Amino acid sequence: MRIVCLHTADSNIALFEAAARAAEFEVLELTHVVRADLLAAAEQAGGLTDAIAAQTREVLLALKDNADAVLLNCSTLGPSIDDALAAQAAPVPVLRADAALAQRAVEGGGKVVVLCTVSTTLIPTTNLFAQAAARTAAEVGVQLVSGAWKRFKADDTAGYLSLIAAAADAAYENGADVVVFAQTSMAGAALLVTGAARPLTPPAIALAAAVQAARLAV
């Protein structure tokens, strides 16, 4: 089975590969495509525009050839996946990595705190988790980890992950039942969180959803 992943940061490739190895998926081949320019354009525009969404859809449709499923691994670009794209991509599933994450986060109800590091993802992430929570008893709050994205862009990985872990610990201390890292780049911070619970991160959850969708599409 081949899952093609569209990323907007090179560093996310290793995180997805590690998640695939840990999950021990049988006969799973991951192919990675990185389009950092799409996220950069959205940041420059102050968010996802219709033009950037259309460009993202074109890329996703091109990736469906020779793929069993296509996974969009960027929460800012996530809304680019719509019903029209799904119809064009059929029978190849095209999924948002954060959609499966949202479903998992709210399924048990309780207080869910979703952490983000890039401002352009606040609106799409808030909308996505609100839609997921509408069918559950979960109370969702989305928060930006101030200063973190600046460290990421400066290649200060240790500083980036440290700020995220501190925000997660604070969320647990303030009563969060579930803490979610909305972006794959944040995943490494889960190992630095001192609370008893481990934050939910996209790679393993998204890959499991893509594999399931691919199997159902056969």
Phi, psi and chi 1 to 4 in degrees:
 res  aa     phi    psi   chi1   chi2   chi3   chi4
   1 MET       -  133.1  177.1 -176.9  -65.6      -
   2 ARG  -113.1  122.8  176.1 -179.5  -69.1  177.8
   3 ILE  -109.2  123.6  -53.6  -64.0      -      -
   4 VAL   -99.7  124.9  179.6      -      -      -
   5 CYS  -109.0  129.0  -57.8      -      -      -
   6 LEU  -101.5  115.5  176.5   60.0      -      -
   7 HIS  -110.9  166.2  -53.6  -76.7      -      -
   8 THR  -120.8   10.5   51.0      -      -      -
   9 ALA  -147.7  132.6      -      -      -      -
  10 ASP   -59.2  -35.5  -70.9  -53.6      -      -
  11 SER   -64.4  -18.2   56.1      -      -      -
  12 ASN   -75.0  -18.6  -70.4  -17.2      -      -
  13 ILE   -60.9  -48.3  -65.0  174.4      -      -
  14 ALA   -62.3  -35.0      -      -      -      -
  15 LEU   -66.9  -38.4  -64.0  170.9      -      -
  16 PHE   -72.4  -39.2  -94.7   74.7      -      -
  17 GLU   -63.2  -41.3  -70.5  -72.5  -13.9      -
  18 ALA   -64.4  -40.2      -      -      -      -
  19 ALA   -65.0  -38.7      -      -      -      -
  20 ALA   -65.3  -41.4      -      -      -      -
  21 ARG   -64.9  -42.4  -70.7 -166.8  -61.4  -88.6
  22 ALA   -65.3  -35.3      -      -      -      -
  23 ALA   -78.5  -16.7      -      -      -      -
  24 GLU    55.2   45.6  -62.1 -178.3  -17.2      -
  25 PHE   -64.6  137.8  -69.5  114.7      -      -
  26 GLU   -79.3  131.7  -65.9 -177.4    5.6      -
  27 VAL    48.4   52.7 -163.2      -      -      -
  28 LEU  -108.6  124.4  177.0   62.5      -      -
  29 GLU  -113.9  123.7  176.2 -174.8   -8.2      -
  30 LEU  -101.9  132.3  -64.2 -176.3      -      -
  31 THR  -116.8  133.4  -61.2      -      -      -
  32 HIS  -117.0  134.0  -57.0  -78.0      -      -
  33 VAL  -125.7  130.9  175.3      -      -      -
  34 VAL  -113.7  124.7  179.8      -      -      -
  35 ARG  -127.8   73.9  -71.0  -67.4  -56.6  -91.4
  36 ALA   -62.2  -24.6      -      -      -      -
  37 ASP   -64.5  -29.5   59.6  -58.6      -      -
  38 LEU   -68.2  -44.2  -66.0  172.8      -      -
  39 LEU   -68.1  -39.4  176.7   56.7      -      -
  40 ALA   -60.7  -39.4      -      -      -      -
  41 ALA   -66.0  -40.1      -      -      -      -
  42 ALA   -66.2  -39.5      -      -      -      -
  43 GLU   -63.1  -42.5  -73.2 -171.5   82.1      -
  44 GLN   -65.2  -34.2 -174.8  173.9    7.4      -
  45 ALA   -83.9   -8.0      -      -      -      -
  46 GLY    84.7   12.1      -      -      -      -
  47 GLY   150.9  178.6      -      -      -      -
  48 LEU   -73.1  123.7 -178.4   65.3      -      -
  49 THR  -100.8  167.7   65.3      -      -      -
  50 ASP   -60.7  -38.9  -70.7  -17.2      -      -
  51 ALA   -66.5  -42.7      -      -      -      -
  52 ILE   -68.7  -37.8  -61.9  168.6      -      -
  53 ALA   -62.8  -41.7      -      -      -      -
  54 ALA   -64.4  -40.6      -      -      -      -
  55 GLN   -64.8  -40.3 -172.3  176.9    1.5      -
  56 THR   -63.2  -41.3  -57.8      -      -      -
  57 ARG   -62.5  -38.9  -75.7 -168.2  -71.5  -89.4
  58 GLU   -61.3  -42.5  -71.0  179.0    3.2      -
  59 VAL   -64.5  -45.4  174.5      -      -      -
  60 LEU   -61.8  -41.8  -69.1  168.1      -      -
  61 LEU   -64.9  -36.4  -74.6  171.3      -      -
  62 ALA   -67.4  -28.1      -      -      -      -
  63 LEU   -81.2  -13.1  -65.1  178.9      -      -
  64 LYS   -73.2  -18.4   73.0 -176.6 -179.8   66.7
  65 ASP   -65.6  132.0  -65.7  -24.8      -      -
  66 ASN    63.0   25.2  -59.8  -43.9      -      -
  67 ALA  -123.4  147.4      -      -      -      -
  68 ASP   -90.3  -22.5  -64.3  -63.9      -      -
  69 ALA  -161.9  151.1      -      -      -      -
  70 VAL  -119.6  132.9  177.8      -      -      -
  71 LEU  -120.5  120.0 -169.4   59.0      -      -
  72 LEU   -90.2  113.7  173.1   57.5      -      -
  73 ASN  -107.5   62.7 -179.9   37.2      -      -
  74 CYS  -155.6  115.2  178.2      -      -      -
  75 SER   -69.2  -28.2   48.4      -      -      -
  76 THR   -66.6  -40.9  -65.6      -      -      -
  77 LEU   -86.0   -6.1  -57.7  178.4      -      -
  78 GLY   -48.6  -44.5      -      -      -      -
  79 PRO   -63.4   -7.3  -25.7   36.9      -      -
  80 SER   -63.1  -26.2  -57.8      -      -      -
  81 ILE   -81.3  112.8  -63.7  179.2      -      -
  82 ASP  -131.4 -177.3   55.9   15.4      -      -
  83 ASP   -62.1  -37.5  -68.0  -20.0      -      -
  84 ALA   -64.1  -41.4      -      -      -      -
  85 LEU   -64.3  -43.3  173.7   66.6      -      -
  86 ALA   -59.0  -40.0      -      -      -      -
  87 ALA   -66.5  -40.0      -      -      -      -
  88 GLN   -70.3  -32.2  -73.2  179.1  -83.3      -
  89 ALA   -83.0  -18.9      -      -      -      -
  90 ALA   -52.9  139.8      -      -      -      -
  91 PRO   -91.6   15.3   35.5  -35.4      -      -
  92 VAL   -85.3  118.4  175.9      -      -      -
  93 PRO   -66.7  136.2  -16.7   29.8      -      -
  94 VAL  -120.1  116.8 -179.6      -      -      -
  95 LEU  -124.1  152.6  -54.8   91.8      -      -
  96 ARG   -86.1  131.1  -65.6  175.6   61.3  165.7
  97 ALA   -62.1  -35.3      -      -      -      -
  98 ASP   -81.2  -10.9   53.6   -3.4      -      -
  99 ALA   -67.9  -46.1      -      -      -      -
 100 ALA   -64.9  -36.0      -      -      -      -
 101 LEU   -61.5  -42.9 -174.5   68.6      -      -
 102 ALA   -64.5  -42.8      -      -      -      -
 103 GLN   -60.9  -44.5  -66.0  -64.3  -29.3      -
 104 ARG   -64.4  -40.0  175.9   73.5   64.7   83.2
 105 ALA   -64.3  -36.4      -      -      -      -
 106 VAL   -98.1   -5.7  -56.4      -      -      -
 107 GLU   -63.4  -25.8   63.0 -173.9   10.2      -
 108 GLY   -98.1    4.7      -      -      -      -
 109 GLY    72.1 -154.7      -      -      -      -
 110 GLY    78.5 -169.4      -      -      -      -
 111 LYS   -91.9  118.4 -178.3  178.8  179.2 -179.4
 112 VAL  -113.8  123.4  178.8      -      -      -
 113 VAL  -111.1  122.3  174.4      -      -      -
 114 VAL  -106.3  121.8 -174.4      -      -      -
 115 LEU  -102.1  137.2  -60.9  179.3      -      -
 116 CYS  -128.4  160.3  -54.1      -      -      -
 117 THR  -120.6  -16.6   60.2      -      -      -
 118 VAL  -113.9  131.3   58.0      -      -      -
 119 SER   -63.6  -29.3   60.1      -      -      -
 120 THR   -68.6  -12.3   52.4      -      -      -
 121 THR   -94.7   -6.1 -162.9      -      -      -
 122 LEU   -60.1  -49.4  -79.3  173.4      -      -
 123 ILE   -67.3  -52.2  -67.9  175.9      -      -
 124 PRO   -62.1  -35.5   15.0  -26.9      -      -
 125 THR   -69.4  -42.3  -63.7      -      -      -
 126 THR   -61.2  -44.6  -62.7      -      -      -
 127 ASN   -64.0  -43.8  -68.6  -20.0      -      -
 128 LEU   -62.6  -47.7  178.4   67.6      -      -
 129 PHE   -71.1  -31.7  -83.6   79.3      -      -
 130 ALA   -64.9  -40.8      -      -      -      -
 131 GLN   -64.1  -42.0  -69.3  169.6    6.6      -
 132 ALA   -66.4  -40.9      -      -      -      -
 133 ALA   -73.0  -19.5      -      -      -      -
 134 ALA   -62.1  -23.1      -      -      -      -
 135 ARG   -99.2    8.7  -63.3 -177.9  -69.9  -85.9
 136 THR  -135.5 -175.7   73.6      -      -      -
 137 ALA   -98.4   15.7      -      -      -      -
 138 ALA   -74.5  144.8      -      -      -      -
 139 GLU  -109.7  114.8  174.3 -169.3  -14.9      -
 140 VAL  -110.1  134.5  176.8      -      -      -
 141 GLY  -128.7  135.2      -      -      -      -
 142 VAL  -110.3  129.3  179.3      -      -      -
 143 GLN  -128.8  144.6  -58.5  174.2    6.9      -
 144 LEU   -95.9  129.8 -176.9   69.9      -      -
 145 VAL   -81.9  101.2 -177.7      -      -      -
 146 SER   -61.2  132.9  179.8      -      -      -
 147 GLY    83.4  -11.1      -      -      -      -
 148 ALA   -68.8  -45.0      -      -      -      -
 149 TRP   -64.8  -31.8 -166.3 -119.1      -      -
 150 LYS   -61.8  -39.2 -177.1  177.6  180.0  179.0
 151 ARG   -70.5  -37.8  -63.2 -158.1  179.9 -172.0
 152 PHE   -60.8  -45.6  178.6   84.1      -      -
 153 LYS   -70.3  -19.3  -62.3 -175.0   79.6  170.7
 154 ALA   -92.3    7.9      -      -      -      -
 155 ASP    62.9   25.1  -66.8  -35.0      -      -
 156 ASP   -92.7   75.4  179.3    9.0      -      -
 157 THR   -62.8  -43.4  -58.6      -      -      -
 158 ALA   -60.7  -45.1      -      -      -      -
 159 GLY   -65.3  -39.6      -      -      -      -
 160 TYR   -59.2  -52.2  178.0   64.5      -      -
 161 LEU   -68.4  -33.1  -62.2 -179.5      -      -
 162 SER   -64.1  -43.0  177.7      -      -      -
 163 LEU   -63.7  -39.8  -76.4  176.7      -      -
 164 ILE   -66.1  -45.2  -64.1  165.2      -      -
 165 ALA   -61.6  -40.6      -      -      -      -
 166 ALA   -63.3  -39.7      -      -      -      -
 167 ALA   -66.1  -37.3      -      -      -      -
 168 ALA   -66.5  -45.3      -      -      -      -
 169 ASP   -59.8  -40.6  -77.1  -31.2      -      -
 170 ALA   -64.6  -38.0      -      -      -      -
 171 ALA   -64.4  -43.2      -      -      -      -
 172 TYR   -64.3  -41.4  -78.0  125.0      -      -
 173 GLU   -63.1  -28.4  -69.7  170.9    3.4      -
 174 ASN   -91.8   14.7  -71.0  -35.7      -      -
 175 GLY   101.1    9.6      -      -      -      -
 176 ALA   -67.9  134.3      -      -      -      -
 177 ASP   -85.2  -34.2  -61.5  -61.8      -      -
 178 VAL  -135.2  133.0  178.1      -      -      -
 179 VAL  -115.9  134.6  173.7      -      -      -
 180 VAL  -122.1  134.6 -176.7      -      -      -
 181 PHE   -97.3  111.0  -67.6  164.2      -      -
 182 ALA   -71.7  -21.7      -      -      -      -
 183 GLN  -116.3  142.7  -60.1  153.5 -131.4      -
 184 THR   -60.2  -36.1  -67.5      -      -      -
 185 SER   -58.7  -18.5   61.8      -      -      -
 186 MET   -86.4  -10.6  -55.1  168.0   69.3      -
 187 ALA   -56.6  -38.4      -      -      -      -
 188 GLY   -61.6  -22.2      -      -      -      -
 189 ALA   -69.9  -19.2      -      -      -      -
 190 ALA   -58.9  -31.8      -      -      -      -
 191 LEU   -73.8  -15.0  -60.5  175.7      -      -
 192 LEU   -97.1   -8.0  -55.3  177.4      -      -
 193 VAL   -73.2  131.8  174.4      -      -      -
 194 THR   -91.5  -15.0   59.6      -      -      -
 195 GLY   -66.6  166.3      -      -      -      -
 196 ALA   -67.2  -32.1      -      -      -      -
 197 ALA   -89.2  151.9      -      -      -      -
 198 ARG  -104.6  127.2 -179.1   68.3   61.8   83.4
 199 PRO   -58.8  150.3  -25.3   35.8      -      -
 200 LEU   -80.7  137.6  -61.5 -179.7      -      -
 201 THR  -128.9  156.4   62.2      -      -      -
 202 PRO   -67.7  -41.2  -21.7   33.4      -      -
 203 PRO   -53.1  -58.8  -28.9   37.8      -      -
 204 ALA   -65.6  -41.2      -      -      -      -
 205 ILE   -66.6  -42.1  -65.8  172.4      -      -
 206 ALA   -67.3  -41.3      -      -      -      -
 207 LEU   -64.3  -41.4  -77.1  176.9      -      -
 208 ALA   -61.4  -40.4      -      -      -      -
 209 ALA   -66.4  -39.4      -      -      -      -
 210 ALA   -66.6  -41.3      -      -      -      -
 211 VAL   -63.2  -44.3  168.5      -      -      -
 212 GLN   -63.7  -43.0 -178.4 -179.3   21.0      -
 213 ALA   -63.4  -39.5      -      -      -      -
 214 ALA   -65.2  -40.4      -      -      -      -
 215 ARG   -65.7  -40.3  -72.9  172.4  176.7  164.9
 216 LEU   -69.8  -25.5  -68.3  174.2      -      -
 217 ALA   -80.8  -13.1      -      -      -      -
 218 VAL   -68.7      -  174.8      -      -      -
